Amino acid sequence: MKEKEEPEKEKYIICDCAPNNHGKSETLLGLIRYFNKYFGYKSSPVITPIRKMKDELLLFLLPGKKIVVDTYGDPSPTFSKWLNAAVDTKAEIILAACRTGKPQKNMVSRIAASHGYKVIWFSNFYWPNSSGVSTRKQHLIRQQEIECLSGLAHTL
């Protein structure tokens, strides 16, 4: 008797899409810290970043699920290299940063479609330094964004 094959899980790229210097990487780096601190998830680098880069491309192995966090959102050949490396891990969930330009968004959509991923677009809350929003409020808003992303990644 043949064993039943499990249906393939749905896969998602959850993309923080915002202009330059609007907190995309900071939000996703905060998510990495959140995963480590509150869930004790161990991560391993998918690509070793260049020494001076603050960005990360990390794989988290959860029971029954792989999540990749890709904080590199700059429009360059590195962007597609990192996103393709994230896809190559066969993770069910990829959380990535992306600029708002049409070529970069189209690249995300192309890579997602060619590998069977659905894309969820969002933009993190942004406040210019002169906005009058206190540092404490900014921190609380960022923390809420991180908790929402964590919840989304866990429930999909």
N, C-alpha and C positions, 0 to 999 in steps of 0.2 A: 504494500500500500504506500502510495506517495504521500510524503508530508506536504501539508499545505504551506505555500510560501506566504509570508506576511506581506500585505500590501505595502508599497513604498510610502514612507512618511512624507507628508507635505514639507516642503523646504521654503524658508523665507530669508530674504535679505531685508533687514530693517535698517533703513538708511536715514541718517540725520543729515538733512540737506539744508545748507545755509551758506551765506556769503563768507568770504575770507574773514578770519578773526572774529567769528561769532560764537565761539565756544563749543564747536562740534567735538574736537579732540578732547577738551577738558571734560565734557559730559561723558564720553566713552571711557576715558581714563578713570573717571570717578566710578563708572560701572565696574571696571576691573577691580578697583579697591573694594567696592561693595561686595562683589562676589567672593573675594578673598576674606574679608573681615566677617561678614555675616553668614556665609555659607561654608567657608573653609575650602572652597574649590581650589584645586591645584591647577595651575596652567603651565603650558609649555609653549615656547615661541615657535611659530610656523616659519617665520623668517627672522633671522637675527638682524635687528635694525642697525643702521649706521650709527656709530658711536655718538655723534652729536644730535641725533634725532630724539625727540621726546616721544615719538609715536611708537605704538606697539601693535603687533599682530599675534594674538595669543589664542590658543585652543584650550577650551575647558571641556573636560570629559565628565559628564554627569551620568548618573544611572539611566541608561536608555536614550541618551541624547548627547550630541556634540554641539557646542556653541563656540563660535569664533568671534572675537572682537577685533576690529580693524579700525584703528584711529587715524589712519593716513587719508586725508581728504584733499590734498593738493592736486590740481590738474597737471599731471606729468606722466611720463611712461611708468613711473613707480606706482601710480594709482592703480592702473590696470594689472600690473604685475602682482601687487599685493592682493587685489580682489580675486584674481584668478588663483592665487595660492590659497586663499581662504576657501574658495569653491573646491579646490583639489583635495581638501581635507574631508570632503563629503559630510560636512557639518549640516545639521538640519536648520540651524539658526546662525545667520551671520549678521552681526551688528556693525555697520560701517558708517564712516563719515564721507560726505560728498559735497562738493560745491554746487551752487545753483545753476551754473551754466548748462545750456542745452547739450553740448557735446559730452560733458561728463555724465549727465543724467541719462543720456542715450546709451552711453557705454555700460552703465549699471544695468539698464533694461536689457540690452543685448546679451551681456554675460549671464544675467538671471535667466532669460528665456532659453538660451542655448544649453543651460544645465538644469532646467526644470525647477527654478526658484520663482516664487512670487515675490514682488517687491512691496514693502510697506514704507511709504515716505512720511517723514515727520520733520519738524524743525524745532530745535530747542529754543527756549525763551532767551532772548537777548536784551540786554540793557546797556546803553552807552554809559561811559563813566560819568557823564554829566547828567544822567537821568534823574538823580536824586533818590534812587532806590538804594536803601542802606545795604551795607555788606552782609549783615545778618539775614536780611530778606533775600538777597541774591543767593546766599548759601542754602537757605531753606527751599527756595524754588528749585535750585539745581538738585538738591537731595530728593525732592519729590519727583523730578524728571527721572532720576536714576532708579528710584523705587518702581516707577511705572514701567520703565524699560525692562527691569529685572522680572517683574510680574508678567509682562508680555512674552519675554523669552522663555519663561518657565511654562506658560500655559499653551503656547502654540504647539 
